[in-house]
Amino acid sequence: MIKIDKNIGAKDKKARISAGVVLLIASIFISGVIGNVMSIIGVILLVTAFLNYCPAYTLTGQNTCEADGAATSHDDSNDKAA
């Protein structure tokens, strides 16, 4: 099985889910090519959100997990001198 490193943080995930749902709902009311494109983008946003992985982020070296503090949790309580 292929190991996929998580590169989508919590805030990014919420934004992707929100935008994906909005695009899918809007595509119901908009017909033609624009509606189809909105559907495809909405599905892509939802899939990447639920997988916590974005291939475009991998290509560009981005990782929003670090921005959320999830990937770089550091406990300073042990670093203090007594």
Backbone as ProteinMPNN parsed JSONL, in Angstrom:
{"seq_chain_A": "MIKIDKNIGAKDKKARISAGVVLLIASIFISGVIGNVMSIIGVILLVTAFLNYCPAYTLTGQNTCEADGAATSHDDSNDKAA", "coords_chain_A": {"N_chain_A": [[0.834, -1.177, 0.0], [0.439, 2.244, -0.709], [2.045, 4.802, 1.009], [0.76, 7.791, 2.137], [1.665, 10.944, 3.018], [0.254, 13.114, 5.362], [-0.835, 16.318, 4.502], [-2.624, 18.331, 4.812], [-4.051, 20.565, 6.945], [-6.225, 21.189, 9.84], [-7.742, 23.623, 9.616], [-7.534, 24.116, 6.881], [-8.766, 21.82, 5.945], [-11.43, 22.18, 6.829], [-12.095, 24.441, 5.31], [-11.882, 23.401, 2.715], [-13.896, 21.424, 2.747], [-16.168, 23.009, 3.165], [-16.106, 24.714, 0.874], [-16.228, 22.765, -1.127], [-18.772, 21.588, -0.703], [-20.426, 23.806, -1.13], [-19.862, 24.343, -3.837], [-20.788, 21.957, -5.022], [-23.528, 22.055, -4.401], [-24.231, 24.449, -5.693], [-23.711, 23.686, -8.308], [-25.849, 22.104, -8.902], [-27.855, 23.834, -9.595], [-26.837, 25.206, -11.723], [-26.462, 24.778, -15.071], [-24.823, 23.078, -17.822], [-21.458, 23.517, -19.069], [-20.143, 25.031, -17.108], [-21.461, 24.295, -14.739], [-20.767, 21.583, -14.672], [-17.975, 21.747, -14.388], [-17.847, 22.999, -11.914], [-18.906, 20.952, -10.334], [-16.929, 18.957, -10.606], [-14.677, 20.222, -9.467], [-15.668, 20.62, -6.884], [-15.956, 17.948, -6.001], [-13.282, 17.131, -6.079], [-12.189, 18.821, -4.108], [-13.548, 17.855, -1.823], [-12.684, 15.161, -1.74], [-9.89, 15.448, -1.398], [-9.928, 16.732, 1.058], [-11.009, 14.779, 2.803], [-9.108, 12.798, 2.58], [-6.964, 14.041, 3.663], [-4.847, 14.897, 2.158], [-3.17, 16.553, -0.422], [-2.246, 16.463, -3.688], [-1.22, 18.611, -5.181], [-0.135, 20.243, -3.214], [2.006, 18.66, -2.443], [3.601, 18.774, -4.733], [4.286, 21.472, -4.719], [5.49, 21.75, -2.299], [4.112, 22.514, -0.018], [2.605, 22.499, 3.249], [0.006, 22.453, 5.294], [-0.457, 21.435, 7.744], [1.515, 22.042, 9.59], [1.051, 24.745, 9.952], [-1.25, 24.715, 11.455], [-0.333, 23.721, 13.81], [-0.465, 21.092, 14.405], [1.381, 19.253, 13.431], [3.737, 20.076, 14.52], [3.943, 19.924, 17.388], [5.16, 21.03, 20.41], [6.477, 20.692, 23.577], [7.15, 22.959, 25.958], [7.512, 22.8, 28.662], [9.43, 21.135, 29.772], [11.734, 22.33, 29.096], [12.401, 24.448, 30.699], [14.565, 25.897, 33.071], [15.162, 24.958, 36.426]], "CA_chain_A": [[0.0, 0.0, 0.0], [1.188, 3.479, -0.82], [1.927, 5.68, 2.169], [0.548, 9.184, 1.78], [1.88, 11.823, 4.16], [-0.781, 14.12, 5.565], [-0.335, 17.67, 4.287], [-3.742, 19.266, 4.943], [-4.367, 20.796, 8.348], [-7.636, 21.265, 10.243], [-8.385, 24.8, 9.027], [-7.581, 23.88, 5.445], [-9.768, 20.775, 5.727], [-12.753, 22.799, 6.977], [-12.31, 25.317, 4.158], [-12.112, 22.555, 1.542], [-15.214, 20.802, 2.862], [-17.159, 24.069, 2.955], [-16.095, 25.124, -0.529], [-16.684, 21.633, -1.932], [-20.222, 21.457, -0.555], [-21.039, 24.964, -1.805], [-19.74, 24.135, -5.285], [-21.686, 20.881, -5.435], [-24.909, 22.551, -4.33], [-24.403, 25.437, -6.755], [-23.697, 23.008, -9.606], [-27.18, 21.543, -9.141], [-28.687, 24.886, -10.171], [-26.179, 25.771, -12.903], [-26.308, 23.714, -16.061], [-23.794, 23.265, -18.842], [-20.046, 23.279, -18.787], [-19.771, 25.658, -15.833], [-21.978, 23.423, -13.682], [-19.944, 20.369, -14.638], [-16.66, 22.106, -13.837], [-18.051, 23.227, -10.478], [-19.07, 19.625, -9.72], [-15.627, 18.283, -10.572], [-13.844, 20.908, -8.471], [-16.251, 20.306, -5.58], [-15.602, 16.57, -5.639], [-11.834, 17.109, -5.807], [-11.973, 19.443, -2.796], [-14.026, 16.944, -0.776], [-11.812, 13.976, -1.673], [-8.608, 15.823, -0.787], [-10.171, 17.041, 2.47], [-11.196, 13.56, 3.576], [-7.848, 12.044, 2.572], [-5.938, 14.881, 4.307], [-3.697, 14.895, 1.256], [-3.344, 17.301, -1.662], [-1.086, 16.257, -4.564], [-0.642, 19.903, -5.576], [0.702, 20.679, -2.097], [3.239, 17.878, -2.502], [4.413, 19.305, -5.822], [4.78, 22.807, -4.383], [6.175, 21.705, -1.014], [3.307, 23.125, 1.035], [2.059, 21.624, 4.276], [-0.763, 23.294, 6.204], [-0.492, 20.808, 9.08], [2.43, 22.805, 10.435], [0.427, 26.026, 10.254], [-2.237, 24.468, 12.497], [0.34, 23.295, 15.021], [-0.689, 19.662, 14.617], [2.569, 18.476, 13.107], [4.89, 20.553, 15.271], [3.602, 20.17, 18.787], [6.381, 21.037, 21.208], [6.177, 20.971, 24.974], [8.225, 23.766, 26.534], [7.543, 22.667, 30.113], [10.642, 20.432, 30.16], [12.897, 23.127, 28.715], [12.64, 25.501, 31.686], [15.527, 25.575, 34.116], [14.559, 25.102, 37.775]], "C_chain_A": [[0.88, 1.241, 0.0], [0.944, 4.337, 0.416], [1.821, 7.126, 1.694], [0.709, 10.021, 3.045], [0.798, 12.895, 4.197], [-0.187, 15.505, 5.347], [-1.451, 18.713, 4.31], [-4.105, 19.359, 6.419], [-5.86, 20.971, 8.588], [-8.356, 22.453, 9.605], [-8.555, 24.629, 7.522], [-8.662, 22.842, 5.117], [-11.182, 21.348, 5.814], [-13.074, 23.684, 5.778], [-12.61, 24.508, 2.901], [-13.484, 21.899, 1.58], [-16.301, 21.841, 2.582], [-17.249, 24.461, 1.481], [-16.605, 24.003, -1.434], [-18.186, 21.466, -1.889], [-20.928, 22.594, -1.281], [-20.991, 24.778, -3.321], [-20.673, 23.032, -5.777], [-23.144, 21.325, -5.416], [-25.17, 23.551, -5.453], [-24.462, 24.766, -8.126], [-25.029, 22.343, -9.918], [-28.037, 22.561, -9.895], [-28.101, 25.502, -11.439], [-25.926, 24.629, -13.889], [-25.164, 24.04, -17.025], [-22.394, 22.995, -18.331], [-19.648, 23.846, -17.426], [-20.25, 24.815, -14.657], [-21.162, 22.158, -13.542], [-18.575, 20.631, -14.034], [-16.769, 22.333, -12.332], [-18.204, 21.901, -9.739], [-17.731, 18.919, -9.56], [-14.72, 18.915, -9.51], [-14.353, 20.622, -7.063], [-15.888, 18.921, -5.101], [-14.122, 16.471, -5.302], [-11.538, 17.703, -4.43], [-12.408, 18.521, -1.667], [-13.119, 15.73, -0.623], [-10.488, 14.328, -1.004], [-8.782, 16.155, 0.694], [-10.281, 15.766, 3.296], [-9.96, 12.663, 3.583], [-6.741, 12.768, 3.334], [-4.675, 14.954, 3.466], [-4.056, 15.649, -0.017], [-2.099, 17.103, -2.527], [-0.424, 17.566, -4.992], [0.249, 20.457, -4.471], [2.038, 19.929, -2.101], [4.171, 18.432, -3.575], [5.025, 20.66, -5.475], [5.486, 22.864, -3.03], [5.404, 22.334, 0.123], [2.821, 22.07, 2.018], [1.336, 22.493, 5.299], [-0.928, 22.646, 7.575], [0.382, 21.594, 10.036], [1.828, 24.137, 10.839], [-0.609, 25.881, 11.371], [-1.602, 24.075, 13.819], [0.196, 21.809, 15.289], [0.592, 18.861, 14.402], [3.771, 18.878, 13.96], [4.493, 20.882, 16.703], [4.876, 20.026, 19.614], [6.023, 21.451, 22.622], [7.361, 21.703, 25.586], [8.363, 23.573, 28.031], [8.826, 21.981, 30.606], [11.892, 21.251, 29.878], [13.258, 24.183, 29.759], [13.627, 25.041, 32.749], [14.92, 25.846, 35.478], [15.45, 25.898, 38.673]], "O_chain_A": [[1.934, 1.273, 0.635], [-0.196, 4.57, 0.818], [2.672, 7.619, 0.953], [-0.017, 9.833, 4.021], [0.473, 13.502, 3.177], [0.843, 15.839, 5.933], [-1.25, 19.848, 3.878], [-4.425, 18.356, 7.058], [-6.66, 20.908, 7.655], [-9.47, 22.299, 9.105], [-9.601, 24.962, 6.964], [-9.382, 22.979, 4.128], [-12.033, 21.041, 4.979], [-14.202, 23.676, 5.285], [-13.482, 24.875, 2.114], [-14.165, 21.825, 0.557], [-17.246, 21.569, 1.841], [-18.339, 24.528, 0.914], [-17.329, 24.259, -2.396], [-18.816, 21.227, -2.92], [-21.922, 22.367, -1.972], [-21.98, 25.032, -4.008], [-21.282, 23.164, -6.838], [-23.906, 20.998, -6.327], [-26.219, 23.502, -6.094], [-25.185, 25.226, -9.009], [-25.313, 22.046, -11.079], [-28.852, 22.186, -10.738], [-28.788, 26.235, -12.15], [-25.259, 23.646, -13.567], [-24.622, 25.146, -17.022], [-22.187, 22.339, -17.31], [-18.903, 23.212, -16.679], [-19.519, 24.64, -13.683], [-20.893, 21.705, -12.429], [-18.073, 19.822, -13.254], [-15.899, 21.914, -11.569], [-17.685, 21.745, -8.633], [-17.436, 18.354, -8.507], [-14.071, 18.202, -8.744], [-13.559, 20.404, -6.148], [-15.551, 18.729, -3.933], [-13.748, 15.799, -4.341], [-10.735, 17.157, -3.674], [-11.713, 18.412, -0.657], [-12.818, 15.316, 0.496], [-10.014, 13.59, -0.141], [-7.888, 15.891, 1.497], [-9.704, 15.682, 4.38], [-9.787, 11.855, 4.496], [-5.697, 12.181, 3.62], [-3.569, 15.059, 3.996], [-5.106, 15.418, -0.616], [-1.01, 17.528, -2.143], [0.795, 17.623, -5.149], [1.277, 21.074, -4.754], [3.079, 20.511, -1.795], [5.378, 18.548, -3.36], [6.146, 20.964, -5.884], [6.02, 23.907, -2.653], [5.999, 22.664, 1.15], [2.65, 20.902, 1.667], [1.977, 23.192, 6.084], [-1.491, 23.264, 8.479], [0.007, 21.788, 11.192], [2.066, 24.614, 11.949], [-0.822, 26.814, 12.146], [-2.272, 24.096, 14.852], [0.688, 21.315, 16.303], [0.849, 17.895, 15.121], [4.717, 18.104, 14.105], [4.694, 22.004, 17.166], [5.579, 19.02, 19.521], [5.339, 22.453, 22.83], [8.446, 21.138, 25.719], [9.275, 24.147, 28.626], [9.26, 22.22, 31.733], [12.979, 20.921, 30.353], [14.346, 24.756, 29.689], [13.529, 23.926, 33.261], [14.238, 26.853, 35.667], [15.115, 26.122, 39.836]]}, "name": "protein", "num_of_chains": 1, "seq": "MIKIDKNIGAKDKKARISAGVVLLIASIFISGVIGNVMSIIGVILLVTAFLNYCPAYTLTGQNTCEADGAATSHDDSNDKAA"}
